[in-house]
Amino acid sequence: MTVSLPLVVVLGFIAWGAVKFLGVRTWIVVVIALFGFLLSHTFMAPAIDSGTRSGVGIVNGSHD
């Protein structure tokens, strides 16, 4: 059985768990999310994209 979830949903669950169980402040989660959006518009975006795709491929067992 394959379950397909958008990455935003997975990250949302992780953020919720961090706030609820680890005591991370909500404003820290918001700052990290904003930093991620800002970082996606820099020269680092292609490296982040390829690294994310490689990591997903390794986890799924379908990398080359």
HELIX and SHEET records of a PDB file:
HELIX    1   1 LEU A    7  PHE A   21  1                                  15    
HELIX    2   2 THR A   26  LEU A   39  1                                  14    
HELIX    3   3 ALA A   45  ASN A   60  1                                  16    
END                                                                             
